[in-house]
Amino acid sequence: MGDFSRNDIVTVHGDEVTCTDFDGLGPQGERPQRLAEECQAALNAISDALAEHGLTLDQTRHVAAMLREGDGFSQCQSALGEALASARPALTLRIVQGFPDTNQRIALSLIASPSP
């Protein structure tokens, strides 16, 4: 098995940081057993990306959760709620046919900025 290639993207425009298509897969593309763990791993990776730009999850304005199955969202809802409670961002839930990696069940994207 070769090196795993991540699909996540970080874009900066002014003081706004957009983190796009973050998954919760491991370094070699391994999938956590539970969807909640996959969601938490994606949030951790986003948190690290935001920190590189002096921001935190508390400064999230919008989050988009893309899942292959809508029934799975309840498993991620508590992780999203805990991580983003103080930010109270807008949320978009989107059901998709699939992801580039067949192991992947979720992709999170968010926009954060220091200003309200």
Helices and strands as residue ranges (DSSP letters): E 9-13, E 16-22, H 35-51, G 57-59, E 60-67, G 70-72, H 73-84, E 90-95, E 106-112
